[in-house]
Amino acid sequence: MATMELDETTIGVFMGSDGAICHASCWRPLEYHGVRGSLQVDFFCPGCVEHVSLPMRRLPGIPMSARQADAPGAAARGLALHHA
């Protein structure tokens, strides 16, 4: 199982039309697993079998579609996902 954390370099998540946070790699909704240290929200991607960790301060900036997540400049907005 891999672990991914949100940072400033690569895109990896988007908000689905139903409000679910989805993994841009496989387009599947992430399973919520809880909050760690009041700083990070933990998810699991059943499609990629990966743990995904998002800083709480980044949640309001998640793009509303995968197209926005792949757009140039999205990484500069702080919506990046990388392997840890």
Backbone as a chain_set.jsonl record, in Angstrom:
{"seq": "MATMELDETTIGVFMGSDGAICHASCWRPLEYHGVRGSLQVDFFCPGCVEHVSLPMRRLPGIPMSARQADAPGAAARGLALHHA", "coords": {"N": [[0.844, -1.172, 0.0], [0.612, 2.169, -0.869], [1.406, 5.517, 0.224], [0.113, 8.759, -0.016], [0.643, 12.264, 0.03], [-0.645, 15.552, 0.176], [0.937, 18.222, -1.471], [2.896, 20.877, -2.943], [3.529, 20.206, -5.607], [2.418, 18.283, -7.568], [-0.675, 17.342, -9.13], [-3.579, 15.642, -7.785], [-6.121, 15.149, -6.645], [-9.689, 15.765, -6.827], [-12.874, 17.439, -6.579], [-15.818, 15.7, -6.774], [-18.964, 15.755, -8.617], [-20.93, 15.107, -6.818], [-19.93, 15.959, -4.461], [-18.026, 14.37, -3.317], [-14.607, 13.676, -2.521], [-12.344, 12.892, -4.95], [-9.945, 10.634, -6.402], [-7.608, 11.614, -8.674], [-6.058, 9.912, -10.205], [-7.44, 7.497, -10.673], [-10.064, 8.227, -10.782], [-11.909, 7.536, -8.841], [-14.049, 7.827, -5.941], [-12.65, 8.797, -2.809], [-12.252, 6.992, 0.24], [-13.193, 8.095, 3.387], [-11.149, 8.217, 6.252], [-10.558, 9.478, 8.621], [-9.307, 12.073, 10.908], [-6.049, 13.276, 11.494], [-4.163, 14.369, 14.138], [-5.459, 16.837, 14.184], [-4.701, 18.198, 11.928], [-4.398, 16.9, 9.459], [-6.364, 15.21, 7.021], [-7.297, 11.934, 6.544], [-7.579, 9.607, 3.917], [-8.577, 6.764, 1.896], [-7.84, 5.158, -1.12], [-9.668, 2.945, -2.847], [-9.394, 2.014, -5.445], [-6.724, 2.417, -6.304], [-5.421, 1.404, -4.166], [-4.218, 2.998, -2.142], [-3.122, 5.099, 0.504], [-4.233, 8.318, 1.24], [-3.377, 11.511, 2.228], [-4.489, 14.598, 3.271], [-3.737, 17.97, 3.943], [-5.677, 19.819, 6.235], [-6.016, 22.556, 5.777], [-5.91, 22.774, 3.045], [-8.217, 21.701, 1.982], [-10.463, 23.47, 1.302], [-9.597, 24.418, -1.18], [-9.732, 22.467, -3.153], [-10.136, 21.499, -6.496], [-13.157, 21.559, -8.509], [-13.451, 19.701, -10.547], [-11.848, 17.025, -12.403], [-10.614, 18.0, -14.643], [-9.958, 20.622, -13.946], [-8.126, 20.014, -11.984], [-6.014, 19.059, -13.47], [-5.208, 21.239, -14.851], [-2.92, 23.752, -16.123], [-0.904, 25.458, -13.779], [-2.34, 24.686, -11.563], [-0.927, 23.324, -9.613], [0.491, 25.38, -8.464], [-1.479, 26.553, -7.0], [-1.585, 24.995, -4.817], [-2.617, 22.35, -4.815], [-1.602, 19.711, -4.839], [-0.406, 16.34, -5.181], [1.683, 13.847, -3.976], [3.84, 10.962, -3.958], [4.743, 9.505, -0.887]], "CA": [[0.0, 0.0, 0.0], [1.362, 3.423, -0.95], [0.865, 6.661, 0.931], [0.267, 10.0, -0.753], [0.347, 13.456, 0.805], [-0.812, 16.759, -0.604], [1.984, 19.236, -1.371], [2.81, 21.923, -3.945], [4.182, 19.852, -6.863], [1.68, 17.48, -8.542], [-2.111, 17.267, -8.863], [-4.009, 14.279, -7.527], [-7.494, 14.996, -6.167], [-10.677, 16.746, -7.279], [-14.186, 17.301, -5.96], [-16.809, 15.172, -7.696], [-20.225, 16.509, -8.693], [-21.728, 14.78, -5.641], [-19.24, 16.469, -3.277], [-17.002, 13.425, -2.857], [-13.236, 13.93, -2.946], [-11.979, 11.781, -5.825], [-8.545, 10.457, -6.75], [-7.464, 11.911, -10.095], [-5.391, 8.788, -10.877], [-8.392, 6.458, -11.103], [-11.376, 8.878, -10.817], [-12.805, 6.944, -7.842], [-14.16, 8.559, -4.67], [-11.805, 8.34, -1.716], [-12.94, 6.618, 1.483], [-12.754, 8.89, 4.539], [-10.664, 7.388, 7.351], [-10.45, 10.246, 9.854], [-8.413, 13.226, 11.014], [-4.842, 12.985, 12.256], [-3.538, 15.507, 14.781], [-6.214, 18.053, 13.849], [-4.019, 18.884, 10.832], [-4.518, 16.181, 8.206], [-7.513, 14.329, 6.822], [-6.837, 10.697, 5.917], [-8.485, 8.905, 3.012], [-8.046, 5.565, 1.262], [-8.338, 4.959, -2.475], [-9.828, 1.504, -3.091], [-8.971, 1.69, -6.803], [-5.258, 2.397, -6.384], [-4.957, 0.817, -2.916], [-3.296, 3.986, -1.601], [-3.522, 6.003, 1.578], [-4.103, 9.699, 0.797], [-3.425, 12.404, 3.372], [-4.65, 15.977, 2.821], [-3.765, 18.965, 5.017], [-7.017, 20.407, 6.368], [-6.05, 23.907, 5.216], [-6.01, 22.676, 1.581], [-9.526, 21.181, 1.566], [-11.313, 24.431, 0.583], [-9.071, 24.723, -2.506], [-9.791, 21.323, -4.066], [-10.9, 21.856, -7.694], [-14.445, 20.892, -8.646], [-13.439, 18.639, -11.549], [-10.515, 16.513, -12.708], [-10.025, 18.887, -15.65], [-9.339, 21.724, -13.22], [-6.987, 19.46, -11.25], [-4.928, 18.861, -14.422], [-4.939, 22.497, -15.542], [-1.648, 24.405, -15.805], [-0.987, 26.392, -12.666], [-3.069, 24.133, -10.429], [0.043, 23.006, -8.56], [0.833, 26.632, -7.79], [-2.566, 26.853, -6.066], [-1.417, 24.129, -3.657], [-3.474, 21.175, -4.884], [-0.71, 18.701, -5.39], [-0.366, 15.057, -4.502], [2.905, 13.142, -4.323], [4.09, 9.734, -3.204], [5.603, 9.724, 0.284]], "C": [[0.89, 1.235, 0.0], [0.658, 4.496, -0.127], [1.106, 7.892, 0.091], [-0.097, 11.156, 0.155], [0.265, 14.654, -0.119], [0.368, 17.689, -0.384], [1.832, 20.212, -2.532], [3.239, 21.488, -5.353], [3.344, 19.123, -7.909], [0.211, 17.375, -8.158], [-2.54, 15.829, -8.616], [-5.42, 14.087, -7.032], [-8.383, 16.065, -6.791], [-11.992, 16.461, -6.575], [-15.177, 16.823, -7.023], [-18.098, 15.982, -7.654], [-21.141, 16.237, -7.506], [-21.077, 15.256, -4.342], [-18.177, 15.542, -2.726], [-15.628, 13.866, -3.347], [-12.766, 12.696, -3.7], [-10.487, 11.803, -6.133], [-8.406, 10.653, -8.256], [-6.811, 10.766, -10.872], [-6.387, 7.782, -11.434], [-9.835, 6.961, -11.156], [-12.373, 8.283, -9.823], [-12.888, 7.826, -6.605], [-13.244, 7.936, -3.615], [-12.656, 7.996, -0.505], [-12.344, 7.428, 2.632], [-12.333, 7.959, 5.665], [-10.458, 8.156, 8.646], [-9.473, 11.399, 9.762], [-7.247, 12.852, 11.904], [-4.276, 14.287, 12.82], [-4.208, 16.832, 14.52], [-5.584, 18.832, 12.705], [-4.223, 18.223, 9.478], [-5.752, 15.294, 8.191], [-7.018, 13.124, 6.041], [-7.953, 10.043, 5.114], [-7.79, 7.646, 2.516], [-8.663, 5.471, -0.121], [-8.443, 3.46, -2.739], [-9.379, 1.095, -4.495], [-7.471, 1.522, -6.932], [-4.618, 1.719, -5.179], [-3.863, 1.718, -2.313], [-3.936, 4.762, -0.467], [-3.266, 7.417, 1.06], [-4.311, 10.595, 2.002], [-3.468, 13.837, 2.866], [-4.586, 16.93, 4.008], [-5.137, 19.642, 5.058], [-7.097, 21.782, 5.718], [-6.182, 23.903, 3.697], [-7.405, 22.231, 1.105], [-10.399, 22.209, 0.849], [-10.842, 24.727, -0.843], [-9.1, 23.581, -3.491], [-10.648, 21.696, -5.27], [-12.162, 21.003, -7.832], [-14.486, 19.821, -9.734], [-12.007, 18.194, -11.8], [-9.842, 17.401, -13.745], [-9.345, 20.07, -14.981], [-8.099, 21.24, -12.49], [-5.788, 19.28, -12.175], [-4.519, 20.137, -15.126], [-3.578, 23.067, -15.167], [-1.846, 25.407, -14.677], [-1.715, 25.846, -11.456], [-2.127, 23.803, -9.284], [0.436, 24.259, -7.788], [-0.25, 27.037, -6.798], [-2.535, 25.911, -4.867], [-2.29, 22.899, -3.652], [-2.697, 19.998, -5.435], [-0.71, 17.441, -4.534], [0.922, 14.37, -4.918], [3.037, 11.885, -3.472], [5.039, 10.034, -2.062], [6.469, 8.51, 0.509]], "O": [[1.826, 1.326, 0.795], [-0.53, 4.389, 0.176], [2.193, 8.06, -0.463], [-1.027, 11.057, 0.956], [1.021, 14.756, -1.085], [0.765, 17.927, 0.757], [0.73, 20.358, -3.059], [3.309, 22.343, -6.236], [3.571, 19.356, -9.096], [-0.111, 17.324, -6.972], [-1.947, 14.899, -9.162], [-5.894, 12.951, -6.996], [-7.913, 17.117, -7.222], [-12.197, 15.371, -6.04], [-15.35, 17.475, -8.053], [-18.295, 16.8, -6.756], [-22.03, 17.037, -7.211], [-21.592, 14.999, -3.254], [-17.494, 15.889, -1.763], [-15.497, 14.374, -4.461], [-12.785, 11.588, -3.165], [-9.852, 12.858, -6.126], [-9.026, 9.926, -9.032], [-6.999, 10.665, -12.084], [-6.205, 7.271, -12.539], [-10.735, 6.21, -11.532], [-13.575, 8.512, -9.957], [-11.918, 8.497, -6.252], [-13.088, 6.718, -3.543], [-13.673, 8.643, -0.255], [-11.128, 7.442, 2.822], [-13.057, 7.023, 6.005], [-10.204, 7.541, 9.681], [-8.894, 11.675, 8.712], [-7.418, 12.2, 12.934], [-3.949, 15.203, 12.065], [-3.559, 17.872, 14.631], [-5.895, 20.009, 12.521], [-4.222, 18.904, 8.452], [-6.134, 14.709, 9.205], [-6.389, 13.275, 4.994], [-9.097, 9.939, 5.559], [-6.583, 7.476, 2.687], [-9.866, 5.677, -0.285], [-7.424, 2.776, -2.844], [-9.019, -0.063, -4.708], [-6.997, 0.597, -7.591], [-3.41, 1.485, -5.167], [-2.755, 1.271, -2.018], [-5.134, 5.043, -0.479], [-2.203, 7.688, 0.502], [-5.302, 10.46, 2.719], [-2.586, 14.255, 2.114], [-5.304, 16.731, 4.989], [-5.687, 19.996, 4.015], [-8.136, 22.141, 5.164], [-6.531, 24.928, 3.112], [-7.722, 22.381, -0.075], [-11.034, 21.855, -0.144], [-11.622, 25.242, -1.643], [-8.539, 23.706, -4.58], [-11.774, 22.162, -5.097], [-12.225, 19.876, -7.339], [-15.476, 19.097, -9.831], [-11.062, 18.901, -11.451], [-8.619, 17.544, -13.73], [-8.265, 20.481, -15.405], [-7.118, 21.976, -12.386], [-4.649, 19.342, -11.712], [-3.578, 20.127, -15.921], [-3.122, 22.898, -14.036], [-2.85, 26.118, -14.638], [-1.71, 26.488, -10.406], [-2.477, 23.978, -8.118], [0.687, 24.195, -6.584], [0.022, 27.781, -5.855], [-3.385, 26.022, -3.982], [-2.677, 22.434, -2.58], [-3.118, 19.368, -6.404], [-0.977, 17.478, -3.333], [1.227, 14.316, -6.109], [2.426, 11.765, -2.41], [6.031, 10.739, -2.245], [7.268, 8.487, 1.446]]}, "num_chains": 1, "name": "protein.A"}
